[in-house]
Amino acid sequence: MTETQEPTHEGNMTRRRVVVAGGAAVAAVGVGGAAVNAFAGEAAAGTTTTASGAEACYTLTSETTEGPYYIDADKIRQDITEDQEGIPLTLTLKVIDAETCKPVRNAAVDIWHCSALGVYSGYEAMSNGGGGGGPSGDPTDVPSGTPTGEPPSGPPPGGGGGHAEPTDDKRYLRGTWKTDRHGHVTFRTVFPGWYRGRCVHIHVKVHVDGTWTDAGYEGGHTCHTGQLFFSEKSVLASAEVAPYSTSTVTRTTLDEDTIYPGNGHEGGLLYLAYDKRHIARGVHGRLTLGVAPDETHDSTDTGPSPSATSS
């Protein structure tokens, strides 16, 4: 039986423009040998479709904090797994201009996230490791109120979204790739774990107006900085599977997390498809990101909610 999460609400329409719908591209990505329509049924999340077939544009996807553990375009690749253990995750994103609904082509999309045991590559010295410990410094994305679980010790690695300098040269679970002519980009990774004070999440950035070279992506600006989130049902299922089941860290739920905007798919909540009896076989996550390509959102202008510090 496959667990598929469909839209639970219809976002408020902003910056609305009606365009002719026709020939919309749908990517099919296999999970556990089954084909999944990457964006089928997603219209209710951020668009409306009229009886004549016209499509109203997406609501802008929420901006959230970058957090301290970003490393700029260090690995140009789609498979970011390296040797990390965990449930296979295929992540497909579609980037569109939220005003025109046109796909954003040749954008550079960065993703990065912690391992199944809550550790970020490049910052292992700031992590407890073994048994799922998260960053040992006071993470800048922990709520300023009472966090779930015992708070970490040590000096903060960077407050208010500040960047922490890497402590090692490892780069697992990090990567950058180019959107195709339909605005699609797909990554292969593992289902993230959790660490103290945060729910399960993936960081994402979208860069535009730069140049792709043999060395990677140069120039341009960041038009979106956000995070992608997972339903409680999927996280609970993952927690039954090794190595996630070995974690001793008290988990922060989606509702408890103060970085998650609480606005469903518009806020980064992924659509997920997996066999709920055999989640270890793999998960497919997908989402359309509505961005403003002419604007700059590099996290410095986008803090978390007033009750939180940064990511």
matplotlib code that plots the C-alpha trace (Angstrom):
import matplotlib.pyplot as plt

x = [0.0, 1.4, 1.1, 0.6, 0.1, -2.1, -2.9, -4.8, -5.5, -5.5, -3.1, -4.2, -3.5, -1.0, 0.6, -2.0, -1.8, -3.8, -1.9, -2.9, -2.5, -1.4, 1.4, 2.4, 5.4, 5.0, 8.1, 7.9, 10.4, 10.5, 10.4, 10.9, 10.3, 7.0, 6.5, 5.2, 3.7, 6.0, 3.4, 0.0, -2.7, -0.6, -2.7, -4.7, -1.6, -0.9, -2.8, -6.4, -7.6, -10.7, -13.3, -11.7, -8.3, -6.6, -4.2, -3.8, -0.3, 1.4, 1.7, 5.3, 6.9, 7.8, 11.3, 13.0, 16.4, 19.5, 21.1, 24.7, 25.7, 25.5, 28.5, 28.2, 27.9, 30.7, 29.5, 27.8, 25.9, 22.5, 23.4, 24.5, 24.4, 28.1, 28.4, 25.6, 23.2, 19.5, 16.2, 16.7, 15.0, 14.4, 13.6, 12.1, 11.6, 10.0, 11.0, 8.5, 8.2, 5.4, 4.2, 4.1, 4.0, 6.7, 9.5, 12.8, 15.3, 19.1, 18.7, 21.2, 19.4, 21.3, 20.1, 21.8, 20.7, 21.9, 22.5, 20.2, 21.9, 21.6, 25.1, 26.0, 28.9, 31.6, 30.6, 31.2, 33.2, 30.1, 28.1, 27.7, 27.5, 26.9, 23.3, 21.8, 23.2, 22.8, 25.0, 26.6, 26.7, 23.4, 22.0, 20.7, 17.5, 16.4, 13.4, 14.2, 11.5, 11.7, 13.1, 12.0, 14.6, 17.6, 19.3, 22.8, 25.8, 28.7, 28.9, 26.5, 28.0, 26.4, 23.3, 20.6, 21.3, 25.0, 27.3, 29.7, 33.0, 33.3, 35.4, 36.2, 36.3, 33.5, 30.5, 28.1, 24.4, 25.2, 24.8, 23.9, 22.2, 20.6, 16.9, 15.9, 13.8, 10.7, 12.1, 12.7, 15.6, 16.0, 18.3, 19.1, 19.9, 18.6, 15.7, 17.1, 17.3, 16.8, 18.8, 17.9, 15.5, 14.5, 12.0, 13.2, 14.0, 16.1, 17.6, 17.2, 18.4, 17.6, 20.2, 19.4, 21.1, 24.5, 26.6, 27.2, 30.9, 33.1, 33.9, 30.3, 27.9, 29.2, 27.6, 23.9, 21.9, 19.8, 16.1, 14.9, 16.1, 13.9, 13.4, 11.6, 9.6, 8.3, 5.0, 4.9, 3.5, 6.6, 9.0, 7.4, 7.7, 11.4, 12.0, 11.2, 14.1, 17.8, 19.8, 17.1, 15.8, 19.2, 18.8, 18.6, 17.8, 14.4, 12.7, 11.0, 7.7, 6.6, 4.0, 6.6, 9.2, 9.3, 11.0, 8.3, 5.8, 2.8, 1.3, 1.5, 3.0, 3.3, 5.7, 7.8, 5.8, 6.7, 4.3, 5.6, 5.0, 6.1, 5.0, 3.9, 4.6, 8.1, 9.4, 12.9, 12.5, 12.5, 10.6, 9.8, 9.4, 8.2, 7.2, 6.8, 8.7, 7.1, 9.9, 10.4, 13.5, 14.1, 14.2, 17.0, 16.3, 19.6, 18.4, 19.7, 16.3, 14.3, 14.4, 12.4, 9.3, 9.6, 9.7, 12.7, 16.3, 17.8, 18.2]
y = [0.0, 3.4, 6.4, 9.5, 12.9, 15.2, 18.9, 19.6, 23.3, 25.8, 28.6, 32.3, 33.7, 36.5, 38.2, 36.4, 36.1, 33.8, 32.0, 29.4, 25.9, 23.3, 20.9, 21.0, 18.8, 16.0, 14.2, 10.5, 9.2, 5.6, 4.7, 1.1, 0.3, 2.2, 5.2, 8.3, 11.4, 14.1, 16.9, 15.3, 16.6, 19.4, 22.2, 22.6, 23.4, 26.8, 27.2, 27.2, 25.9, 27.4, 25.5, 26.8, 25.2, 28.5, 28.2, 30.9, 31.4, 29.9, 31.6, 32.4, 29.6, 30.8, 32.1, 30.7, 31.0, 29.6, 28.4, 28.2, 25.1, 26.2, 25.6, 27.4, 25.3, 23.0, 19.8, 19.9, 16.6, 15.0, 12.0, 13.5, 10.2, 9.2, 6.5, 7.6, 5.0, 5.6, 5.2, 6.1, 9.5, 10.8, 14.5, 16.2, 20.0, 22.2, 25.9, 28.3, 32.1, 32.8, 35.7, 34.2, 30.5, 29.9, 27.4, 28.8, 27.2, 26.7, 27.8, 26.4, 24.5, 23.7, 21.2, 20.1, 18.3, 16.2, 12.5, 9.8, 10.3, 14.1, 15.1, 17.8, 17.1, 19.9, 20.4, 17.0, 18.6, 20.5, 17.3, 14.7, 11.9, 8.3, 7.5, 10.4, 13.4, 16.7, 19.8, 20.0, 23.8, 25.6, 25.4, 28.7, 27.1, 26.0, 27.8, 30.6, 29.1, 25.7, 23.3, 19.6, 17.4, 18.4, 21.5, 21.1, 22.5, 24.6, 28.0, 28.8, 28.3, 31.5, 33.3, 35.0, 32.9, 33.6, 31.2, 28.9, 28.0, 24.4, 22.2, 19.5, 18.8, 16.2, 17.1, 14.2, 15.0, 18.3, 19.1, 21.6, 20.8, 22.7, 22.9, 21.7, 23.5, 22.5, 23.9, 20.4, 19.2, 15.8, 14.7, 11.3, 11.2, 9.6, 10.5, 13.0, 12.3, 14.7, 16.6, 18.5, 21.4, 20.8, 18.7, 16.7, 19.1, 19.8, 23.2, 24.6, 27.6, 28.7, 30.8, 32.6, 34.9, 33.2, 31.3, 27.5, 26.8, 23.7, 24.7, 25.0, 27.9, 31.5, 34.8, 35.6, 36.0, 33.9, 34.3, 31.7, 30.4, 27.9, 24.5, 21.4, 19.5, 16.0, 14.8, 13.3, 10.1, 9.6, 10.5, 8.1, 5.4, 6.2, 6.0, 2.3, 1.6, 1.5, 3.6, 6.1, 3.7, 3.9, 7.6, 8.6, 12.3, 13.5, 14.5, 17.8, 17.3, 19.3, 21.2, 22.0, 23.3, 27.1, 27.4, 25.6, 28.3, 26.1, 26.8, 23.4, 22.9, 26.7, 26.6, 23.7, 20.6, 17.9, 15.6, 12.1, 8.7, 5.5, 2.0, 2.6, -1.0, -1.0, 2.6, 1.3, 0.5, 4.2, 7.5, 10.0, 13.6, 16.4, 20.0, 23.0, 26.1, 29.4, 32.0, 35.7, 35.5, 39.2, 39.4, 38.5, 36.2, 35.0, 34.5, 37.8, 39.4, 36.4, 35.5, 32.8, 33.5, 35.9, 33.0, 31.4, 32.0, 30.7, 27.5]
z = [0.0, -0.9, 1.4, -0.7, 0.8, -1.1, -0.6, 2.6, 1.9, -0.9, -0.6, -0.7, -4.2, -4.4, -7.3, -9.4, -13.2, -15.5, -18.1, -20.7, -19.3, -21.8, -22.4, -18.7, -18.1, -15.7, -14.5, -13.7, -11.1, -9.9, -6.2, -5.4, -9.1, -9.2, -11.4, -9.6, -11.3, -9.9, -9.9, -10.5, -8.2, -6.9, -8.3, -5.1, -3.2, -4.8, -8.0, -9.2, -12.5, -14.2, -16.2, -19.4, -18.4, -17.5, -14.5, -11.9, -10.7, -7.6, -4.3, -3.4, -1.5, 2.0, 2.7, 5.8, 7.4, 5.8, 9.1, 9.9, 8.0, 4.3, 2.1, -1.3, -4.4, -3.3, -5.2, -8.6, -8.6, -8.4, -6.2, -2.8, -0.8, -0.9, 1.8, 4.0, 5.4, 5.4, 3.5, -0.1, -1.0, -4.5, -4.3, -7.3, -7.3, -9.9, -9.9, -11.4, -11.5, -9.1, -11.1, -14.6, -13.7, -16.3, -15.4, -14.2, -16.5, -15.8, -12.2, -9.7, -6.9, -3.7, -1.1, 2.1, 5.2, 8.2, 8.1, 9.4, 12.8, 12.8, 11.7, 9.0, 6.8, 7.0, 10.7, 12.3, 15.1, 16.1, 16.2, 18.9, 16.2, 17.5, 18.2, 16.4, 18.3, 16.5, 16.5, 19.9, 19.9, 20.5, 17.0, 15.6, 14.5, 18.0, 19.4, 21.9, 24.2, 25.7, 23.1, 22.9, 24.6, 26.6, 25.1, 23.7, 25.5, 24.2, 22.5, 19.7, 16.2, 14.9, 15.9, 13.9, 10.8, 11.0, 9.1, 10.9, 9.4, 8.3, 10.6, 8.0, 4.3, 4.1, 1.9, 2.0, 1.7, -0.1, -3.8, -6.5, -9.8, -12.7, -13.5, -16.9, -19.5, -17.5, -14.2, -12.8, -10.8, -9.1, -6.4, -4.9, -1.2, 2.1, 4.3, 6.8, 10.5, 13.3, 16.0, 19.1, 18.6, 15.0, 13.1, 10.1, 7.2, 4.1, 3.3, -0.2, -2.2, -5.7, -7.6, -10.9, -13.5, -13.0, -15.5, -15.7, -16.3, -16.2, -12.6, -11.6, -11.2, -11.0, -10.3, -10.2, -7.1, -4.7, -5.3, -2.7, 0.6, 2.3, 3.9, 3.0, 5.6, 6.2, 7.6, 11.1, 9.7, 7.4, 10.2, 12.6, 10.0, 9.4, 13.1, 13.0, 10.6, 11.3, 11.6, 12.6, 15.2, 17.1, 17.7, 21.4, 20.7, 21.7, 18.5, 17.8, 15.9, 12.9, 15.0, 17.7, 15.2, 15.1, 11.7, 9.8, 8.8, 9.4, 6.0, 4.5, 1.0, 0.5, 3.5, 2.1, 3.3, 0.7, -1.1, -0.2, -1.7, -0.1, 0.9, 4.5, 5.4, 3.8, 3.9, 3.9, 0.2, -0.6, -0.5, -3.3, -2.3, -4.6, -4.5, -6.8, -5.6, -6.6, -6.6, -7.5, -9.9, -9.8, -6.0, -3.7, -0.7, 0.7, 4.3, 5.6, 4.9, 6.2, 9.8, 11.6, 13.5, 16.5, 18.9, 17.2, 16.5, 13.2, 11.2]

ax = plt.figure().add_subplot(projection="3d")
ax.plot(x, y, z, "-o")
ax.set_aspect("equal")
plt.show()
